[in-house]
Structures are given as structure tokens and as C-alpha cells.
Amino acid sequence: MGSLFRSEEMALCQLFLQSEAAYACVSELGELGLVQFRDLNPDVNAFQRKFVNEVRRCDEMERKLRYLEKEIKKDGIPMLDTGESPEAPQPREMIDLEATFEKLENELREVNQNAEALKRNFLELTELKHILRKTQVFFDEEGGLNHTTESMTRALITDEVRTAGASMGPVQLGFMEKSIEREDYLPCFVAGVISREKLPAFERMLWRACRGNVFLRQAMIESPLEDPTNGDQVYKSVFIIFFQGDQLKTRVKKICEGFRATLYPCPEAPADRREMAMGVMTRIEDLNTVLGQTQDHRHRVLVAAAKNLKNWFVKVRKIKAIYHTLNLFNLDVTQKCLIAECWVPLLDIETIQLALRRGTERSGSSVPPILNRMQTFENPPTYNRTNKFTKAFQALIDAYGVASYREMNPAPYTIITFPFLFAVMFGDLGHGAIMALFGLWMIRKEKGLAAQKTDNEIWNIFFGGRYIIFLMGVFSMYTGLIYNDIFSKSLNIFGSHWHLSYNKSTVWNNNYLQLSPATSDYEGTPYPFGMDPIWQIASSNKIVFQNAYKMKISIIFGVLHMIFGVIMSWHNHTYFRNRLSLLYEFIPQLLFLVVLFFYLVLLMFIKWNRYAATNEFPMTEACAPSILITFIDMVLFKNSKAPGKDCNIYMFAGQSFFQTIFVLIALACIPVMLLGKPIKIMQARKLANEEVQPITGASDAEVGGMSNGGGSHGGGGEHHDEEEMSEIFIHQGIHTIEYVLGSVSHTASYLRLWALSLAHAQLAEVLWSMVLSLGLNKEGWLGGIFLTVVFAFWAVLTVGILVLMEGLSAFLHTLRLHWVEFQSKFYMGHGYAFQPFSFDTIIENGGAVTETE
């Protein structure tokens, strides 16, 4: 089989590169993305490797670029992204890049520091401007400084101190009254600005620390001020504090310092204040001019950097990835040649050799690189080629476990089975159309949407699975046509094959009357496609009919899906030449599944084919036996009871004999699965010990290698070289019990197809009957408005519940059916993924270099 159905054949190669050509050759291999290098220096510290200094230089350049990126994003400048990936620069170009980044960073930091200093000066001048304005208002209200201070001090005593008599004694009060009456009383004041949030606590602290011997006036600054450090908008207030004496002055200044309040000089004379205010306004105008010029220069620097930032990031990350990869190589004894080991796809060896030649020509080296294939017993990595369509389906398989090397890949079959089983549960033409249109929109716009890189994880999941969503929607539309279900209603495309032959009003008004298919009410021919639309209005037996139909098709699809999984194991056993597993696992497993559960499926088709309402007795529908009861009696070796008088017990001649044979075959398969393979391994080991060891002195491991059933090299083969026989018996017993019991439980598990389909249909019907039908029953222009509102509500519930939530539920159940019921029959998933050195992958991951073995 081709690589579509199995992983690529891999080869372990040894690569010899001349030191001068190593950089260019690795660069070409990174562009190609088909080589996974192994670390030949696992015991060497990362800081002791040959190219650690170059990696550090790249880290420093990345840091500078991230700083530039942060500043560009802060200013909202768009970064040019052409989508092109420049080639990795030559090593000598690193010096030019470092110089460019160093110059840009220093220039930008200097501009930022100057701008911050200017903003700080601007903030101080702005605060001083507000202080001069507000304090002038304070002084003008009291009519002069002397009168103001005297009145304020008396107000302090009469209004504040007297109301706080518990904290001030009569001696202190009397002292302050005498002080006010002294002619040489010279009060002091300080003015400043404080954050509005800290003002209440600031007032309380002043009151308590100064024992009420201060007077505080404050006024809010209406417009917010910009913090020069972080650019935040801060609301502040102007305050002025009157006090007496140097001791209180020291205490007030310490409190202001503790609350990060900024104090400014404020002249006492009105003329001085006016003169200072005029000087402040002049300086503010000058600062505005200088700030504007500084911001323009900064913007020009960032705009110029934004044009090349994406390309610079790509170049630096490529250089760093190359040197990181070169650190995985070994130096030969002459220190002139680098030696590497790598896994490569066998079909791409010629392409890799061409890339190595291009790298050698670019470097100007005259010594060609050497790529030798090595013999190894190591398990190669698993590499499944994917494209944008198959990538999402392969991701679903790899989420369960990476396939063992050369094991059958379920992804190609999952492309069909996954959306189909999803559609069985989600079958609705309307809901499927919504999903398909959403997927189609993402597919049509995928280039533009892919360019808009976002960190929204939910959107990235939707976009990555756009082809899965589209196929699930298309398949749901198909099953919706089969169910004849669109938003819980039916399409009357071909008309109905049922007709009323008697009074219509009697039938419509009686919910318990049913039309008989044995009469002329039914045309007697199957409906051309899907279900007859008449079932949509059948109130008494609609659920009964749909339950029986969907339950049976769920079992049919489930059994066929499991049989297909067992057949897939045959391809694995034959490819790896695992004769023991083929004889003692595949054959009994397939027989067990076929004679029990595929026979159950055959009974369904026999019953559908042989029994009908129009048949003559005893093949009428009244004599049709229950398949479930028949299957239970078959396993218990019991004779089934006839469903009615004079009815046949069996559906066909010889049914009892065949059922007995089938059960006996199934029971015989169990000991074969349980003991066949371990006994054969034990016999082979015993024979090998008798014949080989006396002659050659072979070790136990060598002897065990002769008894592994002929398994070829590869991760999918089963090797029991060093396993004890007791462990082999235990493992085989576990696998046998798991398969036998799992066959029953897995068959029942497929009934979730029926259960979710029924739940989805009922939810759709509830939304129609309890929401949208309310709007459809209203008439007139008010009814039109009401219908618009109800339709919007119904549409939101339909998309939110029936499409998104029900779709997610059906998706998870489908995923479980593939992982547990299908893949458990053949898929080991014990491999490890092929992680090639690829620039595209590294850049997509933001420069993170994947560690390889």
C-alpha cells in the first residue's frame, strides 16, 4: 500500500559536512523540512556546545526585536506582513543585523527617556498651574492673606477643634486663642497635589498627627493627568494646608511625603503668583512644541522599523534554528568536518541530496557533503504526509496516539466514516446546511483568515477543522434528507404513498386511529428517497417507527464498522509477517464477531425482507419474531416462543441448527484467542533451546528472537524476545477478555447513534412548537413584529443549542466511536511523531525550536 495508508518508510542516515558549508547546508535542509536530526551530544551541557555564543547573540537580537514590537504595538502602528519568508542570512550578515538592531534600540530608548523626562516636566508644570489657579481662588474668597489666615485659624478652632473636644484640652484651646490675638502671629502654609483616591486617608492622617492644629482646603482637578511612567490617566486634587510653627511644618511635610503628594512653591503675594503663572504657561507651550517634535521623531523611527520587523524576526529565528541544530552535530578529530545523524523519508533522499548540493555551492566549498544510509534496529519515527485537507483528520488520529512505524493509518478511512457517523446523530437538512455553509465560508476565505493570526484558541480549533466541519455539514444534509427532517419539518418532494380511504375528519380528530399498510391506504411501493413525509404528522406511532428504524441502522453501522476494524488488523499482521497473530488472533476475532453480531445484522435484513403486512399468513408482520429475544435465546441455547398462534418460531429453515453452530464456533474462538499464541511461543522457545543453544551457545534474547512469529522490523510488529511466559499468558488473557466483552459493549455503544439522533430531532421539534409556532400563529402587523422577535429568538437558540452544543456532543461521541470501538481492533498507537527540522514549523511556533532525540 502507498504512503496514504501507512506511514513513510524512514532511513537513518549519517551526514558529513565540511565546517565552512555546514551553515548553508543546514539552511537548505530547514527550507526543505524533511530531516529530523538526532542529538549526538546528549551528555554535553547546553552552555558548553560549540555554537552557544551564536545562539546567545540570536537571543539578544530577538530580545531587541521584541522590544521594538512592543513599542510599535503600543503606538498602534500596523506591521507590514507580505507573507513571504526570506532566506536565512549568511553568518557574516549577523554583524550588520546586530548593528542595526543596536542602533534602533539605543535610539528608541533615548527618545523614550527624553519623552518621559519631558512628560514629567509637563506634568509638574501642569500641576503647578492648577495650584496657582486654585490657591488664588482660596485667597480671593477670604480677601487677603492676613485676613484669610486669621479667619481660617479661628474657623479651625471654633468649627473643628471644638467639635473634637475629646481630643483637645482647654489648655490647648486657650493657648491657640491667645496666639491668634497676638499681633506677631505669622502662620505658614504648603500647597501641593495628591491622588484623589488618597485624599480621604490623607485628611484623617493630618487631623490625627497634628491634633487638629491644621486647616486643609482642597479642590479637584477636573481633567485627568497622564502619568509619565506608564501613561495611565490619573485624577488628582489640589490642596493647601495652613499650620503654625516649624514643628507642625516638619510633620506636615513628612505626611505629604508618605502619601506621595507633590509639594510646589506658592508665593504669598498675588502679584508674584500671577507672574509665576505667566511663566508656567510660557514653559508649558514650549514643552508642548518639544513634545510634539519628540513624538513625531519616535513615530518615524517606529514606522520605519515596522516595515521590516516581520522579516527581521524570520531571519533571526532562522539563524538561531540553524545554530541550534549545528549544536546537535559532532566534530571529527580534525575539527574540519561536522558529523550528524538524521531520520529521513526514504523517498526523499534524492531531494535531500540536491538540497545539500545547493548549500555547498552557496558556501563556495569544494568538498561535497556525504549522506550515508545506516543500518539500525531502532524504531523509526512515524511520518504521515498530509495536506491542508487531511491534516485535521490526521490530527484526530494522532490525538489518540501516534501510529507505530508502518502501522495501518486510519486517517484515510476516517475522512468518510467520521462525518458519516456524526451525520447519523446530527441528521437535519437545515442544521447541516448551517454547518456546511460555515465550513465553506472558512474554506473560501482561508488565505485571509490564516493571515489574521490570533491567539483565540476556540477560533483556531474551528479554523483548523474547517474541512471536517464542512464534511460534517454536507453529510448531515444527506442524512437529513434520508430522515426527511429540516428544522423538525418534512419536505414533500415526491408526495406521500399513504392515502385516506375513509372519512378524513374522523381520522384527523382521533389520535388513536392508524392507517393500515395492508389496505389501499398504502400504495405498496417504497418511498423513492428517505422517509415518507406523512410520518411527520403521525402523532401516535411516529416515535415508535423512528425508534425501531434508527436503532436497527445504528447496530448495522456499528457491526460493519467493527468488522472493518478487525479486517484492518489483517493488513497489519500480513505486512509485519506476524503469523501467530494472524492465525490465533485475527481469524478467531473475525469469526467471533461475524457468527454472533453480523448474524444479528442478517436477521434484521431477513425480517425486513420476509415479513410484511401485505404477506399471507404466517409471514405477516404480526408473526415477525423479536430479533433481540431471538438473539438472547440463541446465546442461551433456548427455543424461542412464537409471537402468535400458529406463527413460525424461526425466520428461515435450519435457523436453530445454524444458531447452535454459530454459538459453538464463537465459544471455540475464546480458548484459541486465549491460549493459541502463548502456547506456540512457548513451543518455539523450547524447540529453539533444544536445537540452537547446545550448538551455538545462543543467549535467551537471541533464542526469543526466533519465536516472535516472524515479525519484521517496525513498530507494528509484536516482539516477545525478553518477555517471561507468565507475562505473555497474562497479557493475552487480558486482551482476550477485553475483546470478548468489548464486542458486546462496543455493539451496544453504537446505540448512541440512535439516542443522539432521537434527542436532536426532539429538541428541534420542541423549539419549533414552543417558540417559532407562537409567532406564526399571530396575525396582522403586530403579528409581523412579534414574528420577527420570535424568529430572532428561535434562530439564536437553534444555532446556540442545536448546532453548536448538539454538534459538539455528536462530535465527541463520534470521536469516541472511532477511538474506542474502531481503532481498538487494530491500532496500537505506540509510535512517536517525525519532527523534521523545518523553518516553517519553527516560525509558526513563534521561534521555538523542537528538541529532537
Secondary structure by P-SEA (a helix, b strand, c coil): ccccccccbbbbbbbbbcccaaaaaaaaaaaaccccccccccccccccccaaaaaaaaaaaaaaaaaaaaaaaaabbbbbbcccccccccccaaaaaaaaaaaaaaaaaaaaaaaaaaaaaaaaaaaaaaaaaaaaaaaaaaccaaaaaaaaaaaaaacccccccccccaaaaaaaaaaaacccbbbbbccccccccaaaaaaaaaaaaacccbbbbbbbccbbbbccccbbbbbbbbbbbbbccaaaaaaaaaaaaaabbbbbbbbccaaaaaaaaaaaaaaaaaaaaaaaaaaaaaaaaaaaaaacaaaaaaaaaaaaaaaaaaaaccccccccbbbbbbbbcccaaaaaaaaaaaaaaaacccbbbbbbbbbbccbbbbbbbbcccaaaaaaaaaaaccccccccccccccccaaaaaaaaaaccaaaaaaaaaaaaaaaaaaaaaaaccccaaaaaaaaaaaaaaaaaaaaaaaaaaaaccccccccccccccccccccaaaaaacccbbbbcccccccccccccccccccccccccaaaaaaaaaaaaaaaaaaaaaaaaaaaaaaaaaaacccccccccaaaaaaaaaacaaaaaaaaaaaaccccccccccccccccccaaaaaaaaaacccccccccccccccccaaaaaaaaaaaaaaaaaaaaccaaaaaaaaaaaaaaacccccccccaaaaaaaccccccccccccccccccaaaaaaaaaaaaaaaaaaaaaaaaaaaaaaaaaaaaaaaaaaaaaacaaaaaacccaaaaaaaaaaaaaaaaaaaacccaaaaaaaaaaaaaaaacccccccccccccccccccaaaaaaaccbbbbcc
